[in-house]
């Protein structure tokens, strides 16, 4: 059913697109091998010309960098390697001067163990900061052996509890041992978070991306997970420490502050199985957050117990995910955050197109078309706009930096059954799924180090050697490049705002394992987005799929719209490998 203008809930942030920056790998301005905020400032015109509206800056606060800045030691200061608070103020002004907004990262489920709050909390059971974190006494078995308070596991391997000798208790850390979880049940913690938000909003920041925000409320009974397999407790995350009993109370408190500033918000919410929990967080009249990142499509290639186990998927699986969330959000007043890539995910060309080098360019354009014209706010991750790819298969373990990947490897090495074949399988999975795939330095030019840093500087992480042929400098002035195609897709979304932002979404040719097609419709306007997800040439029958007339071809990733109109003028439409078409019908 086509949507009517009477039941559309318009908002400025629905009409925007977002560009995500991982600061360590974006642009190094002072030749120390690490990206920095002045480097980002130097590339604002490049970002603006892409056609995005919001720049999302990943954590840049003071941090020991155990988890690349997601372990924050001071929310009011910037890491020395990235710059200063004054640099962030300059970045905010630079964005605003160009008609863009700046989104900060809010990491408040956990902190660094080096923050003053935690140092005081662990100093004694009587310290006023003790209740800022989750502390529990040990459990003892019949033999008197000490055990953690429950059997929860950390996202970065091993127990989620760390014993502290000084006070004889365990603290909770759902991530690294150096990332203790805050206790949101304690009112001073919530006030501290609210103060942090106001500090950056008062400096001109336009909103926040909220890290694992659905973990802030946990089952206060802290029960064991009812399984024996040590790898399986993640299956019960949504029952015990995700989407806890006070989550929406806490989110509404955050929402009130955001509303004061007309600020933007997107929440990272993993392990959400209950669609109504999501709707409570993002429905337009709830006053919580604007949208969330869903994880189902980026978990699609994971193994049974672990993302680093081999997994397989079919295109119908991917389409099923999008159909469910597109329709559910649209029909219930929610909103989607659209993404293929981010700092925690591998590159989309390798994951979703599985394209060979000869199809890099065309498949990157197809994926851009498929994603950005769906219902929701599109997110473009640095390097995605030029078609960057995963790390080389030849990388040794010494090249990897990701704590998740390295902890997994070290755990396997300790296993006496970890033979050569098992090592090979693990290495293959790291090359497919490690977070490092999205964290290699941005490839700015064909100069040494890809122009990311000086030619005689060792970058903090190796640059993908394909920078000599895949780089921004070669693409900005090339009308056929991935960069300029992304600009065309985002421009089309704005030009046909009613259709591609506010129109409804319907899956077409649902059973196909080769074609991903959908329509967007607003009142009397209707567009078809047609994508070949294979490296084969195919024929597609429009009439068999309810398409009985073409008004105009709006976009083609192979040729001009006039040439595309001629090619699909027959009863069946020929589709080349990874071809994408956008057609008014």
C-alpha positions as CSV (number, residue, x, y, z in Angstrom):
1,X,0.0,0.0,0.0
2,X,1.4,3.4,-0.9
3,X,2.0,5.8,1.9
4,X,-0.1,8.9,2.3
5,X,1.3,12.3,3.1
6,X,-1.0,12.4,6.1
7,X,0.8,9.6,8.1
8,X,4.4,10.5,7.3
9,X,6.4,11.7,10.3
10,X,9.0,14.0,8.8
11,X,12.3,14.9,10.5
12,X,15.5,16.5,9.4
13,X,17.6,13.6,10.3
14,X,15.6,11.2,8.2
15,X,16.6,13.2,5.2
16,X,20.3,13.1,6.0
17,X,23.1,10.7,5.3
18,X,26.1,10.1,7.7
19,X,29.8,9.7,7.1
20,X,31.7,7.7,9.8
21,X,35.3,8.5,10.6
22,X,37.7,6.2,12.6
23,X,40.3,8.9,13.6
24,X,43.4,6.7,14.0
25,X,43.2,5.7,10.3
26,X,41.7,8.7,8.6
27,X,44.5,11.3,7.9
28,X,47.7,11.9,9.7
29,X,48.6,15.6,9.7
30,X,51.8,15.6,11.8
31,X,53.6,12.5,10.5
32,X,53.5,10.5,13.7
33,X,51.8,7.5,11.9
34,X,48.4,8.1,13.6
35,X,45.4,9.9,12.1
36,X,44.3,13.0,13.9
37,X,41.6,15.7,14.1
38,X,43.5,18.3,12.1
39,X,43.8,15.6,9.4
40,X,40.1,15.2,9.4
41,X,39.6,19.0,9.2
42,X,41.9,19.0,6.1
43,X,39.5,16.6,4.3
44,X,36.1,18.3,5.1
45,X,35.7,19.6,1.5
46,X,36.2,16.0,0.3
47,X,33.5,14.8,2.7
48,X,31.1,17.6,1.8
49,X,31.5,16.9,-1.9
50,X,30.4,13.4,-1.3
51,X,27.0,14.8,-0.5
52,X,26.7,13.6,3.2
53,X,25.1,15.8,5.9
54,X,26.5,14.4,9.2
55,X,30.1,13.5,10.1
56,X,30.3,10.9,12.9
57,X,33.6,11.0,14.8
58,X,34.5,7.8,16.5
59,X,35.9,8.0,20.1
60,X,38.7,10.6,20.3
61,X,38.7,11.0,24.1
62,X,41.7,10.4,26.3
63,X,42.2,6.6,26.5
64,X,44.9,3.9,27.1
65,X,43.7,2.6,23.7
66,X,43.2,-1.0,24.9
67,X,40.1,-1.1,22.6
68,X,41.0,1.7,20.3
69,X,39.4,4.5,22.3
70,X,36.3,2.6,23.4
71,X,38.0,2.5,26.8
72,X,37.6,6.2,27.9
73,X,39.8,7.6,30.7
74,X,38.5,11.2,30.5
75,X,35.3,12.2,28.7
76,X,36.2,15.9,28.8
77,X,39.7,15.7,27.1
78,X,40.9,14.5,23.7
79,X,43.7,11.9,23.3
80,X,47.0,13.6,22.7
81,X,47.6,11.6,19.5
82,X,44.4,13.0,18.0
83,X,44.6,16.7,19.1
84,X,42.8,18.9,21.6
85,X,39.4,20.0,22.6
86,X,40.1,23.2,20.6
87,X,40.7,21.0,17.5
88,X,37.3,19.4,18.0
89,X,35.7,22.9,18.3
90,X,37.4,23.8,15.0
91,X,36.1,20.6,13.4
92,X,32.6,21.4,14.6
93,X,32.8,24.9,13.1
94,X,34.3,23.5,9.9
95,X,31.3,21.1,9.5
96,X,28.8,23.8,10.3
97,X,30.4,26.2,7.9
98,X,29.8,23.6,5.2
99,X,26.2,22.9,6.2
100,X,27.1,19.6,7.9
101,X,26.6,18.4,11.4
102,X,29.0,16.6,13.8
103,X,28.1,13.5,15.7
104,X,30.2,12.4,18.7
105,X,30.6,8.9,20.1
106,X,29.0,8.3,23.5
107,X,30.5,5.2,25.2
108,X,28.8,4.9,28.6
109,X,28.1,1.3,29.2
110,X,31.7,1.0,30.4
111,X,34.8,3.1,30.9
112,X,38.6,2.6,31.0
113,X,40.0,1.1,34.2
114,X,42.3,4.2,34.2
115,X,39.5,6.7,34.7
116,X,39.5,8.4,38.1
117,X,36.0,7.0,38.8
118,X,37.2,3.4,38.6
119,X,40.5,4.0,40.4
120,X,38.5,5.3,43.4
121,X,35.9,2.6,43.0
122,X,38.4,-0.2,43.4
123,X,40.4,1.5,46.2
124,X,38.0,0.2,48.9
125,X,34.5,-1.1,49.5
126,X,33.7,2.1,51.4
127,X,34.7,4.6,48.8
128,X,31.9,6.9,47.5
129,X,32.6,5.7,43.9
130,X,32.3,1.9,44.8
131,X,28.7,1.8,43.5
132,X,29.7,3.4,40.2
133,X,30.6,0.0,39.0
134,X,29.3,-3.6,39.3
135,X,31.1,-5.3,42.2
136,X,30.2,-8.8,43.5
137,X,31.7,-11.2,46.0
138,X,33.1,-14.6,44.7
139,X,31.3,-17.8,44.8
140,X,33.0,-20.9,46.3
141,X,32.4,-24.5,45.5
142,X,32.4,-27.4,48.0
143,X,36.2,-27.7,47.8
144,X,36.6,-24.0,48.6
145,X,37.7,-23.0,45.1
146,X,36.9,-19.4,44.1
147,X,34.6,-18.7,41.1
148,X,33.2,-15.6,39.4
149,X,29.7,-14.4,40.5
150,X,28.1,-16.0,37.4
151,X,29.0,-17.7,34.1
152,X,28.7,-14.7,31.8
153,X,31.4,-14.5,29.2
154,X,33.1,-11.4,27.8
155,X,32.7,-10.3,24.3
156,X,36.5,-10.4,24.0
157,X,36.8,-14.0,25.3
158,X,36.8,-15.5,28.8
159,X,34.8,-14.6,31.9
160,X,33.0,-11.3,32.1
161,X,34.3,-11.0,35.7
162,X,37.7,-9.9,36.9
163,X,38.9,-10.7,40.5
164,X,40.4,-7.7,42.3
165,X,42.8,-8.7,45.0
166,X,42.7,-5.4,46.9
167,X,39.0,-5.7,48.0
168,X,38.5,-9.5,47.3
169,X,35.6,-8.9,44.9
170,X,34.9,-9.2,41.2
171,X,34.0,-6.4,38.8
172,X,31.9,-6.9,35.7
173,X,33.4,-6.2,32.2
174,X,31.4,-7.3,29.2
175,X,34.3,-6.4,27.0
176,X,38.1,-6.2,27.9
177,X,39.2,-6.6,31.5
178,X,40.3,-3.0,31.2
179,X,36.7,-1.9,30.4
180,X,34.7,-2.2,33.6
181,X,30.9,-1.8,33.2
182,X,29.3,1.2,34.8
183,X,26.4,0.7,37.3
184,X,23.5,2.6,35.9
185,X,21.3,1.7,38.8
186,X,23.4,4.3,40.8
187,X,21.9,7.8,40.2
188,X,25.3,9.7,40.2
189,X,26.4,7.6,37.2
190,X,23.4,8.7,35.2
191,X,24.0,12.4,36.2
192,X,27.6,12.1,35.1
193,X,26.5,10.8,31.7
194,X,24.0,13.6,31.4
195,X,26.7,16.2,32.2
196,X,29.0,14.7,29.5
197,X,26.3,15.0,26.9
198,X,25.6,18.6,27.8
199,X,29.3,19.5,27.7
200,X,29.7,18.4,24.1
201,X,26.3,19.6,23.0
202,X,27.1,23.1,24.4
203,X,30.3,23.1,22.3
204,X,28.2,22.6,19.2
205,X,28.1,18.9,18.7
206,X,24.9,17.9,17.0
207,X,24.2,14.5,18.7
208,X,25.6,11.1,19.6
209,X,26.2,7.6,18.4
210,X,25.6,5.5,21.5
211,X,27.8,2.5,22.0
212,X,26.1,-0.8,23.1
213,X,23.4,1.4,24.7
214,X,21.0,-1.4,25.4
215,X,23.6,-3.0,27.8
216,X,23.2,-0.1,30.4
217,X,20.3,-1.9,32.2
218,X,21.0,-5.4,33.4
219,X,19.1,-8.0,35.3
220,X,20.0,-7.1,38.9
221,X,19.8,-10.8,40.0
222,X,22.8,-11.5,37.8
223,X,21.8,-15.1,37.3
224,X,23.8,-17.8,35.6
225,X,23.0,-18.4,31.9
226,X,21.4,-21.9,31.7
227,X,23.9,-23.6,29.3
228,X,27.0,-25.7,29.7
229,X,28.8,-24.8,26.5
230,X,31.2,-21.9,27.5
231,X,30.7,-20.3,24.0
232,X,27.0,-20.2,24.1
233,X,25.9,-17.6,26.7
234,X,25.7,-14.9,24.1
235,X,22.5,-16.5,23.0
236,X,20.9,-15.4,26.3
237,X,22.4,-11.9,26.3
238,X,19.0,-10.3,25.6
239,X,17.5,-11.8,28.7
240,X,20.2,-10.8,31.2
241,X,22.3,-7.8,30.2
242,X,20.8,-6.4,27.0
243,X,17.5,-4.6,27.1
244,X,17.2,-4.8,30.9
245,X,14.2,-3.7,33.0
246,X,15.1,0.0,33.2
247,X,16.5,0.5,29.7
248,X,13.7,2.7,28.4
249,X,13.6,4.8,31.6
250,X,17.3,5.5,31.1
251,X,16.9,6.2,27.4
252,X,14.0,8.6,28.0
253,X,16.2,10.6,30.3
254,X,18.8,10.8,27.5
255,X,16.1,11.7,25.0
256,X,15.0,14.7,27.0
257,X,18.4,16.2,26.8
258,X,18.6,15.4,23.1
259,X,15.3,17.1,22.5
260,X,16.4,20.3,24.2
261,X,19.2,20.6,21.6
262,X,17.2,19.1,18.6
263,X,20.1,16.7,18.5
264,X,20.5,13.5,16.5
265,X,21.0,10.0,18.1
266,X,21.7,6.5,16.8
267,X,22.1,3.6,19.2
268,X,24.1,0.5,18.8
269,X,21.8,-2.3,20.1
270,X,23.2,-5.8,19.6
271,X,21.4,-9.0,20.7
272,X,17.9,-7.7,20.2
273,X,15.5,-10.4,19.4
274,X,12.3,-8.7,20.5
275,X,11.2,-6.2,17.8
276,X,8.9,-4.4,20.3
277,X,12.0,-3.6,22.4
278,X,13.5,-1.9,19.4
279,X,10.3,0.0,18.7
280,X,10.1,1.3,22.2
281,X,13.5,2.8,21.7
282,X,13.0,4.4,18.3
283,X,9.3,5.0,17.7
284,X,8.8,8.6,16.7
285,X,6.6,9.5,19.8
286,X,8.7,7.7,22.5
287,X,11.3,10.4,23.0
288,X,14.2,8.0,23.3
289,X,16.6,7.7,20.3
290,X,16.1,8.3,16.6
291,X,17.3,4.9,15.3
292,X,19.4,1.9,16.0
293,X,22.0,-0.2,14.3
294,X,20.7,-3.7,13.9
295,X,23.2,-6.6,13.7
296,X,21.3,-9.4,12.0
297,X,22.7,-8.8,8.5
298,X,26.3,-8.4,9.7
299,X,26.0,-11.6,11.7
300,X,24.9,-13.5,8.6
301,X,28.3,-15.2,8.0
302,X,29.0,-16.2,11.6
303,X,29.4,-19.7,12.8
304,X,27.1,-21.4,15.3
305,X,29.0,-20.2,18.4
306,X,31.5,-17.7,17.2
307,X,31.9,-15.1,14.4
308,X,35.4,-16.5,13.7
309,X,33.9,-19.9,12.8
310,X,33.1,-20.5,9.2
311,X,29.5,-19.6,8.3
312,X,27.5,-19.5,5.0
313,X,24.5,-17.6,3.8
314,X,22.1,-17.2,0.9
315,X,20.8,-14.0,-0.7
316,X,17.3,-14.9,0.4
317,X,18.6,-14.8,4.0
318,X,19.8,-11.2,3.5
319,X,16.6,-10.1,1.8
320,X,14.6,-11.7,4.6
321,X,16.4,-9.5,7.2
322,X,15.9,-6.3,5.2
323,X,12.2,-7.1,4.5
324,X,11.4,-7.8,8.1
325,X,13.0,-4.6,9.5
326,X,12.1,-2.3,6.6
327,X,8.4,-3.2,6.9
328,X,8.3,-3.4,10.7
329,X,9.9,0.0,11.2
330,X,8.0,1.7,8.5
331,X,4.6,0.4,9.5
332,X,5.1,1.1,13.2
333,X,6.6,4.6,13.3
334,X,10.2,3.5,13.7
335,X,13.3,4.3,11.6
336,X,16.2,2.2,10.3
337,X,20.0,3.0,10.3
338,X,21.3,1.6,7.0
339,X,24.9,0.3,6.8
340,X,27.1,-2.3,5.2
341,X,30.3,-1.3,6.9
342,X,31.7,0.3,10.1
343,X,34.7,0.2,12.4
344,X,33.6,-3.3,13.7
345,X,32.9,-4.9,10.3
346,X,34.8,-6.1,7.2
347,X,34.5,-4.4,3.8
348,X,31.2,-4.9,2.0
349,X,32.7,-5.8,-1.4
350,X,34.3,-8.9,0.1
351,X,31.4,-9.8,2.5
352,X,28.2,-9.1,0.6
353,X,29.3,-9.2,-3.1
354,X,32.3,-11.5,-2.6
355,X,33.6,-9.9,-5.8
356,X,36.8,-10.6,-7.6
357,X,39.2,-7.8,-8.4
358,X,37.7,-7.3,-11.9
359,X,34.3,-6.5,-10.4
360,X,35.5,-4.3,-7.6
361,X,34.2,-1.1,-9.1
362,X,30.9,-2.3,-10.4
363,X,30.1,-4.3,-7.2
364,X,30.9,-1.3,-5.0
365,X,28.4,0.8,-7.0
366,X,25.7,-1.9,-6.8
367,X,26.0,-2.2,-3.0
368,X,25.8,1.6,-2.7
369,X,22.6,1.6,-4.8
370,X,21.0,-1.3,-2.9
371,X,21.7,0.2,0.6
372,X,21.2,4.0,0.3
373,X,17.8,3.9,-1.4
374,X,16.1,1.7,1.2
375,X,14.0,3.2,4.0
376,X,16.2,4.7,6.6
377,X,19.3,6.9,7.1
378,X,22.3,5.7,5.2
379,X,25.8,5.5,6.9
380,X,28.9,5.5,4.7
381,X,32.1,4.3,6.4
382,X,35.4,5.9,5.6
383,X,37.0,4.2,2.5
384,X,33.7,2.6,1.5
385,X,33.2,5.6,-0.8
386,X,36.3,4.5,-2.8
387,X,35.7,0.8,-2.6
388,X,38.4,-0.2,-0.1
389,X,38.7,-3.9,0.6
390,X,39.7,-6.4,3.3
391,X,43.3,-6.9,4.4
392,X,45.4,-9.3,2.3
393,X,45.1,-13.0,2.9
394,X,48.9,-13.1,3.2
395,X,48.8,-11.0,6.4
396,X,50.6,-12.6,9.3
397,X,49.2,-12.4,12.9
398,X,51.7,-9.7,13.7
399,X,49.8,-7.4,11.4
400,X,46.5,-7.6,13.3
401,X,45.7,-5.0,16.0
402,X,42.1,-5.9,16.9
403,X,41.9,-7.1,20.6
404,X,38.9,-9.3,19.7
405,X,40.8,-11.1,17.0
406,X,44.0,-11.4,19.0
407,X,42.3,-12.7,22.1
408,X,40.6,-15.3,20.0
409,X,43.9,-16.3,18.4
410,X,45.7,-16.5,21.8
411,X,42.8,-18.6,23.1
412,X,43.2,-21.1,20.3
413,X,47.0,-21.3,20.6
414,X,46.5,-22.4,24.2
415,X,44.3,-25.3,23.0
416,X,46.4,-28.4,22.6
417,X,44.2,-29.5,19.7
418,X,44.9,-26.3,17.8
419,X,46.7,-27.9,14.8
420,X,48.0,-26.4,11.5
421,X,44.6,-26.9,9.8
422,X,42.8,-25.2,12.7
423,X,45.2,-22.3,12.4
424,X,44.7,-22.0,8.7
425,X,40.9,-21.9,9.2
426,X,41.2,-19.2,11.9
427,X,43.4,-17.1,9.7
428,X,41.0,-17.3,6.8
429,X,38.1,-16.2,9.1
430,X,40.1,-13.3,10.4
431,X,40.8,-12.1,6.9
432,X,37.0,-12.3,6.2
433,X,35.7,-10.9,9.5
434,X,38.3,-9.3,11.7
435,X,37.5,-5.7,12.7
436,X,41.0,-4.8,11.3
437,X,39.5,-5.1,7.8
438,X,37.7,-1.8,8.3
439,X,40.5,-0.1,10.2
440,X,43.4,0.0,7.7
441,X,44.4,3.6,6.9
442,X,42.4,5.5,4.3
443,X,44.0,5.3,0.9
444,X,44.3,9.0,-0.2
445,X,46.8,8.7,-3.1
446,X,49.2,6.3,-4.8
447,X,52.1,7.9,-2.8
448,X,53.9,5.8,-0.2
449,X,51.6,4.8,2.7
450,X,48.7,5.7,0.5
451,X,49.2,9.4,1.3
452,X,47.8,8.6,4.8
453,X,51.1,9.7,6.5
454,X,54.6,10.7,5.4
455,X,56.6,8.5,3.0
456,X,59.2,7.7,5.7
457,X,56.8,7.1,8.5
458,X,55.6,3.8,9.8
459,X,51.8,4.0,10.1
460,X,50.2,2.6,13.3
461,X,48.7,-0.1,11.0
462,X,49.8,-1.3,7.6
463,X,48.2,0.2,4.6
464,X,46.5,-2.2,2.2
465,X,49.0,-2.6,-0.6
466,X,46.3,-2.1,-3.2
467,X,46.4,1.7,-2.5
468,X,48.4,2.1,-5.7
469,X,45.3,1.6,-7.7
470,X,42.5,2.2,-5.2
471,X,42.8,5.7,-3.7
472,X,40.8,8.9,-3.4
473,X,43.0,11.1,-5.5
474,X,42.4,8.9,-8.5
475,X,38.6,8.9,-8.0
476,X,37.6,12.5,-7.1
477,X,37.8,13.8,-10.6
478,X,36.8,10.5,-12.3
479,X,33.1,10.6,-13.2
480,X,33.1,6.8,-13.4
481,X,34.5,6.3,-9.9
482,X,32.9,4.7,-6.8
483,X,33.3,8.1,-5.0
484,X,31.3,10.0,-7.6
485,X,28.7,7.2,-7.9
486,X,28.1,7.4,-4.1
487,X,27.6,11.1,-4.6
488,X,25.1,10.4,-7.4
489,X,23.1,7.9,-5.2
490,X,23.0,10.3,-2.3
491,X,22.0,13.1,-4.6
492,X,19.2,10.9,-6.1
493,X,17.9,10.2,-2.6
494,X,17.6,13.9,-2.0
495,X,16.1,14.8,-5.4
496,X,13.3,12.2,-4.9
497,X,12.9,12.7,-1.2
498,X,9.3,11.7,-1.0
499,X,10.0,8.3,-2.7
500,X,13.3,7.3,-1.2
501,X,13.0,8.8,2.3
502,X,9.3,8.7,3.0
503,X,8.0,6.1,0.6
504,X,7.0,2.6,1.6
505,X,9.2,-0.5,0.8
506,X,8.2,-3.7,-0.9
507,X,10.4,-6.7,-1.8
508,X,10.2,-7.9,-5.4
509,X,11.2,-11.3,-6.7
510,X,11.6,-12.6,-3.1
511,X,12.6,-16.2,-4.0
512,X,15.5,-15.2,-6.3
513,X,19.0,-16.2,-5.0
514,X,20.6,-13.8,-7.6
515,X,18.4,-10.7,-7.7
516,X,17.7,-8.3,-4.8
517,X,14.9,-6.0,-6.0
518,X,12.5,-3.7,-4.2
519,X,10.1,-0.8,-4.9
520,X,9.7,2.5,-3.1
521,X,6.4,4.2,-3.4
522,X,4.9,7.5,-2.2
523,X,1.4,8.4,-3.3
524,X,1.5,8.2,-7.1
525,X,5.3,7.9,-7.5
526,X,7.0,4.5,-7.6
527,X,10.6,3.5,-8.2
528,X,12.2,0.1,-8.7
529,X,15.7,-0.7,-7.4
530,X,17.1,-3.7,-9.1
531,X,20.4,-5.3,-8.2
532,X,22.2,-8.4,-9.5
533,X,24.2,-9.8,-6.6
534,X,26.2,-12.2,-8.8
535,X,29.1,-12.2,-11.2
536,X,26.9,-13.7,-13.9
537,X,24.9,-12.2,-16.7
538,X,21.2,-12.7,-16.2
539,X,17.8,-12.0,-17.7
540,X,15.1,-10.5,-15.5
541,X,11.4,-10.6,-16.4
542,X,9.7,-7.3,-15.2
543,X,6.2,-8.3,-16.1
544,X,6.5,-11.6,-14.1
545,X,7.4,-9.4,-11.1
546,X,4.6,-6.8,-11.4
547,X,6.6,-4.2,-13.4
548,X,4.6,-3.3,-16.4
549,X,5.9,0.0,-17.6
550,X,9.0,2.3,-17.4
551,X,8.7,6.0,-17.0
552,X,12.4,6.8,-16.7
553,X,15.7,5.2,-15.8
554,X,17.1,7.3,-12.9
555,X,20.5,5.6,-12.3
556,X,22.7,2.8,-13.8
557,X,26.0,1.7,-12.4
558,X,27.2,0.7,-15.9
559,X,26.2,3.4,-18.3
560,X,24.2,6.6,-18.9
561,X,20.5,6.5,-18.1
562,X,19.7,6.9,-21.8
563,X,21.8,3.8,-22.7
564,X,20.2,1.9,-19.9
565,X,16.7,2.8,-21.1
566,X,17.5,1.3,-24.5
567,X,19.0,-1.8,-23.1
568,X,15.9,-2.7,-21.0
569,X,13.3,-1.7,-23.7
570,X,12.5,-5.4,-24.4
571,X,10.2,-7.9,-22.7
572,X,13.1,-9.2,-20.6
573,X,15.9,-7.1,-19.1
574,X,19.5,-8.2,-19.6
575,X,21.6,-7.7,-16.4
576,X,25.4,-7.8,-16.4
577,X,27.4,-8.9,-13.4
578,X,26.6,-6.8,-10.3
579,X,24.4,-4.5,-12.4
580,X,22.2,-2.0,-10.6
581,X,19.3,0.0,-12.0
582,X,16.9,2.5,-10.5
583,X,13.8,3.0,-12.6
584,X,10.7,5.1,-12.2
585,X,7.8,2.7,-13.0
